[in-house]
Amino acid sequence: MMMRRECGDPPASTSMATGPARASTSSTSSSSTPSKLSLGRACAIVGVSALVGGAVSSVYWGSTPLMLGDERTLRRPSIAGLGEGAYAKKFDSTMFVDEKHEKDFAARRNAPLRTRVSVLVNEFSGDDVQDAGKTAGTVVSKFMKFRHMNEQGVANFVHFERAVVPLYWPKTLDLALEAVKVFNLDETNNAAWIGVANRVEKTASKRVPEAWSHYPMHHHLGCLYSHLRLWHNVKRDNLESMIVLESDGAFLASVDVLDFQNIIDNAPKDFDVIFLKDSRKCPGHFVKQFKSTAIGQNTTLMDARRGSPNMIYMYKMNKKCGFAGFESYIISSKGVDKIRAFVAKRGGMDMVDAFVGNYLCKAKRPNHVIDCYTASTIKIDREEMGGYLPDWYGDERIEKSVDSSVIEHFDKNFTAFNLEACARPGNRYAGFLPVAYTEDEPDTVYACASDKISNSLNACDASLGLPLIPTRAGVRAHVETSASGASFSHDEKRHRFGE
């Protein structure tokens, strides 16, 4: 199997982009104007080929079949005192409610794509360009075939976005500068990670600094700028939300592309980010289940990866320990606002996937950052789940959601969340053992306890105070690395998170 090449990665060798791809790449300018790959008649070629798994040799930077040109921008306007234990029979009628305005399933299955899909592509890698073409082609082809949209109708919502590749600076440097221009330049000039581009822009060579030129640092830096720029586009184009796919994101997503719009339409109103990736361990409280609109339309390979193709299961994503990977997700406009405000206040960020998944999504903060969810056709086993689970969990005949007050109760009470799992049969629940940021901020969750600490504690102990206070060096040392897991160059260490 070919190793994934993610945003910000250079090609394995310069010989990858051949023929028109190489010639066009060398002459492509890094215009600050947001770019879109015009799909045109290539949609059918790339899409059908991707759908059947064929090789795509015609995707390249050039006049045909895909052309990097000016973008025609698309604009559109406590349940206190519940106690512990299993409450299924006692509270089933009050803790869960039917969807009040559930759409007719037949209508949902015919719902067109109404949300922009942004596909990140590394223009310096022939393989990445082809992967991005297959991803976009799959989206276009499936919505044409199963949603009866015309080619241009789907293509209007599918945007190819150039990734920031630091090893090729000054090419794509302008994209990095565009990504952070929302922040005050004087502040970002010295901000952790996001200030690198501003400092480089002031140099004569405009090349990436030597400290950032080694893998994986240039990769993580490129990913950060690439995703920041997409979030900038959400606000620039007045979008309510955006579906973000890295070049192979459609094939790594936990749902079929036909369910992208279905998930947005069924998402909780407070959602900021929805991750479209598998989570075999409990990421947070169960939220809802609803029917997939791609029933019977997944390929055999996808069915094998995704378990049951009949239902979508949505969970909170605020108790996940050790998160990595930004290949497919949905972000809302208000989510972008919250992240921007937090990053500006903290003075920087680092590895974008870990920073968001392991840090911003964590439950229980005085200044709540973002509301994160995950959606998948794979149902997490009951033995792996914390919090309350209804009898109908996993019943594919039922579309239902959990009352928000119940979720809020277990989001605030970590001990109750663990004890619910402990009351169920089985012994596979790992337990959620969060660590406070500092002793002075005991109610602010920063990270999860290390395996060493977790193995010495009993998550089923009702007297265990959570979050854990970082009084022992072992806990604090883990906290210092768990939010990002990244190392910092000499001039970045003192700027980390503005501390």
N, C-alpha and C positions, 0 to 999 in steps of 0.2 A: 504494500500500500504506500502511496506517495505521502511523504511528510507534509503536513500543512504549512503553507507559507502565509503568514498573517500580515496585517497591515504594518507598514514600516519596515518590512523585510526586503533586502535586495535579492535579486535572482541568485540562484546557486552559481551560475556562471553567466558571463556576458553573452554567451552564444545562444541563450534561450530564446531571445527575441530575434527571430530571423526574418529575412525577406522584408516585406513592407513594414512589419512591426519594428524592426531595428531602424530602418531608415526614418520612419515617422517619429520614433521615440527621440532620436537624436536631434530632431528639428523642432520638437514640440516646445513651445514657450510656456513658462509658468505664469500665465496671466492671473491677476488677482480676481478676475471675473469667474464666479463659480461655473464649473464645467459640467456638461452632461454629454453622455454618449448618445448620439441619435440612433435609435434602434432601426427605424425605417423598415425596409423589406428584409433586413437581416433577422428580425425577430422570429419569423417563421423558420428560417434556416437554423439559427442557433437553438431556438426553443425546441423544435421537433427533435433535433439531434440530441439535445440534453435530455429530453424526455425519454428517449429510447436508449440513452447511455452511449451514443455514438461519439466518435472523436470529432472535435470541432477544429478545423484547420483554417477557417476563413475569418476568425475573429482577430483583428489587428487594428493598430492605429493607422488610419489612412482614410481615403475618400470613400471606399466601399470595402466590406459591407457596413462596418461600424466606423463612425467618424467622430473625432474629438472636436467639437465646435462650440459656438456660442450657445449657452443654455437659454432656451425659451422658458423663463422662470414661470413656474406654476404658482399662482396665488389664489387663495380662496379665503373669501372672507373667513356603668359597671354594675355589672350585676354583682353588687357587693354581697358578701356573705354566702356565696354559693357553696362554699365548703369544698371538700375534696371527694374523690371517688367517682364512680360511674353514675351518670345521671340520666341514662338513655330514656327510661320509662317515665321518670318523674318530670323531666323538662322537655321532652320531645315536642310537645305542642307549643311551647313558648320560646324555645331556643332557636327554632328554625322556621323560616317562612318561605312560602312559595314565591317564585318570581311574579311580581304584580303585573308587569307589562311584558311578559315573555312573547317574543315574536313567533309567528307560525313557523314551524321548522322547514316546511317546504319553501317558504319565502326566504328564509335564511340561506338555504342551499343555493338559491339563485341570486343572492346578494352580490353586486359587483364590487370590485376593489375601489375604495374611496380614500385610501390613505397612501401617502407617498412611501415608496420603497426605495431606500438609498443603498446602492451596492458599492462598497469600497473596492477600488482596484488599484494595484501597484502597476503603473504604466511601464515600469522598467523591467518587468518580468513577463515574458511571453506566456508562461504557465498560468500566472495570476490573471492575466487578461482573458485567457481562455476559460478559466474557472469562473470568473465574473460573468462572462458571456453565457455560460451554461446556467448559472444561478438566475440571471435576469431572464434568459430564455425560458426557463422552467416556469417562472412566475407568469410571463406573458402567455405562454402556450396553454397552461392549465386554466387560466381565467378566460382565454378564448374558447377552449374546448368545453369546459364544464360550467362556465358562467355566461357563455354566449356574448362576451364582450368582443368588439372588433379590435383589430390589432392596434390601431392608433389610440383607441380608448384606454387600453391597458398601458401602452407605452407612455402615455402622458403621466402616469403615476410612477414609472420606473426610471430612476435617475442613477447613472453611473457617476460616482464621485471619486476624484483622484486622491489617493492616499498620500500622506506626507512621508517622504523617505529621506531621513537626515543624511545618509551616506551620499546622496546625490545633490546635496545643497551646493550651490544656490538654487538649483532646480527644486521646486516645491517649497522653498523657504517662504515664498509669499503666501502660500496656503497656511503655513504655521502661524505667520503673523496675523493673517485674517482670523484664525481660530481664536486668538487671545486678545483681539483688539477691543473686545467688550470691557476688558479690565483696564484700569488706569495704567498707562505705560510706565510711569515712574515707579509704580508698585510692582508691576510684573517684571520689570527689568531685573529685579533681585529675588523674585519669587521662586520657590522650589520648583524645579522642572519647567514650568510653563514660561519662565523668564529666559530660558536658553535661547530661543529664537530671536528675541529682542537684542540680546547681547551679541549674538552672531551677526545680526544685520548691521551692527555698527562697526564690524571689522572689515578690513580690506578684502580678505579672501572670501568671506561669507561661507566658510566651510564649517562643518560640524567640529567642535573641539575634540581633541584627542581623547579626553576622558570619556566622551560619549560615542566614540567611533568603534567600540568593541561590542560584540554580541554578548549579552542580550540588551545592553543599555540603549543602543541606537534603535533597536526594535521596539522597546517599551516607550521610548520618546516619540517615535513615529506614530505608534498607536494612540498615544495621548493626544497629540495634535490632530490626528485624523478624526477622532471621535469628537473632540471639542469643536472642530469645524462643522461637523454635521449638526451638532446642537446649535451652533450659531445659525445655521441655515433654517432650523425650525423657527427661530424668532424672526429672521430676515424675511422669510416667506409667509409669515403669519399662519403657520400650520398648527393644528390642534395636537397632532402627534405625528411620529415618524417611525416607520419600520426600518431598522438598520440591519444590514447583512454584510458581513465580510465576504470576500470573494467566493468562498464555498459555503456560506451561511445557510443557503436553502437546503443543503444536503446534510447539515449538522444540526438543524433545528429539531426540536422535540415534537413538532407538529408539522402537518403538511402545509404548504404555502396557501392552499385554499382556505385554511382556517385562520390566516392572519387577520382578516377583517372580522371574522366571527369572534375572535378573542377580544379585539378592541370593542366590539359592540356589546360584549358580555362582561367587560372589565368593571371592577368597582370604580365608582366615580372619583375616588381619591388617588387612583394609581398615578405614580410618577414614572416607574420603570417596570416593565414586564419582561422577564428573561424567558427566552424560548429555548431552553436546554434541559436535558434530563437531570433529575436530582434523585438519586437512589436513597439518600439519607434525608431525614426530616429537615426541610428548610425553614419551617414555620408552621403556623396553624393552617389547617384545611379551611378553604374559603367557599368553594362551590364546585359543582360539576355540571357540565352541559354537553349536549350532543355535538360531535364533530360534524362539520358540513362537508368533509372529504371522505365520508364513509364509502368504502369500496373503490376509492380512487388513488390509494397509495400503491406504490410498487411493492413487489415482494420484499426487496431489500429494506424499504422503509418500514413495512409492517414488522419485520423481524426486529428492527431497532426500537420501534415505538410501542411495542406491546399492542394493546387493543386500539384499533383505529376508530372505534365507535364513540368514545367519550373524550372530553377535555377536562383535566383536573387542574384546578388552580389553588395554589397555596401562597401564604405570605412568605416572603423571602427575607426574613429579619432575624433568623436564628441559624443561618448557615455558617459553618466554620470552614475556612480554607477555600474561599471562592476564587476561581480564575476562569477566564475565557469570555470574550465579548463578541462571539461570532454571530449571534442573532438575538435581537431584543427590540422592544418597543419603548419609546420614550415620549412623554407628554410635554407640552409647552410649559406647564407649571413645574414639571420636574426639572426642566432646563433652568428655569428661574431660581429654583431652590439650590441647585448645585452651584450655579454662578455665584449666588450670594454667599454661600458657605465657603467656597474656594477663595473669594475675594477677602472674606473676613479672616480666614486661616492663613492666607499668604502663600498659597500654592497647593499642589497635589503631586502624586507620583503615578505609579502604574495604574492606568485608568480603570481596568477591570477589577483589580483587587481593591482599589480605593473606593469604588462605588459599592461592590458586592460585600466586602469585608468591613467597611467603615461607615459609609453613608447609609446603608440599608439596615444597620443594626438597630434593634428595638430599644425603646426607652431612653430618650434623650431630653434634657430640659428644653432645648431648642430643636425640636424634631426636624430631621433633615429631609429624608424622602421616604415615600411609601412604596415598597418593592414587592413584587409578586413573581411567581413563576408559573408557567402553563405547560402542560405536557399531556400526551395521550397515555403516558405510563403512570399508573396508579401506584403510589408508594404504599407498601404493605402496612397493615395496621400495626404490626409489631414494631415498625420503625418510627411510627408517628407519636408525637406528643400532643397535648391538648385534647379537646373533646372531639369524638368522632360519632356521627349518628349511625343508626342501624342501616340506613340506605346508602352509606358510603360505598361506592363501587357498583351499585345497582344500576345497570345501564338503561333501565326503563325510566329512571327518575332524573329530572333536571331540577336541582335545588341549590340554595345557597345558605350559608350560615349567617345568623343574625349578627350584625356588626358589633352589638354590645357584648356578645359572647366572645368574639375574637379579641375585642379590646380588653376584656377581663383577663384572658390568658396571656395577652401581650404584656400586660403590666405585672402579672404574677407568675414569675418563672418557676417557682416551687410548685404551684398548682399545675402548671403546664407539664412538668415532669411527673407529678404524682398521678395524673390522669393516665399517662402511658404505663406507669408502674402498676396500676390497677387492672390493666388488661392482661390477658394470657400472653405468654412468650417472654423471651429475655433478650431480644435483639435491639431494644431501644438504647441508644448510646447515652442519652441524657444531654441536656443543654446547660452548660456550666459557664456562664458569662463572667467576665472580669470587669470591674469598674475601672474608669480611666485613671483616677488617683484616689487616695484615701479621703481627700477633701471633696471629691465628687462621687460619692457612693452610688448615686442613682443614674450615672451615665455609663452605659455599656460601651466598652471600647473594643473588646476582642473576646475570644474564647480561651479557656484555660488550656495549657499544653497537655499533651497526652500523659505526661508524667504526673502532672497534678490531677488530671481527671481520673486516672487509674487509682489514685489514693483516696478519692472521695466517692460517696454514695449519692447519686442523683435522686434516689428514692427516699432519702432522709428528709423528713418534713421539717426538721429543725435546722437544716442547712441554709444559711443566709445567702441569698443571691441578689445582685451579682457579688462575686467574691471580691474582697478588698485586697488589693495588691500589696500585702505586707511582707510577702516572701520574695526574695530575689528571683526565684524560679518563675513565679507568675509574672513579675514585672518585666523580666527579660523577654518572655514570650510576647507580652503586649507590645514591646518596642519593635518587634519584627513582624507581627502577624498582620498588621493593617495593609502592608504592601509586600513584604518579603524581599524588598529591593535593597541593594547597596547604593550608597551615595558617593559621588565624587567629592573631592576635598572642598570645593566651593559651594556644594549643595547641602552638605550636612548641617551647616549652621542655619539654613533657611527652611529646614524640613517643617512643614505645616506651620511655619511662622513662629516656631518655638525657639 
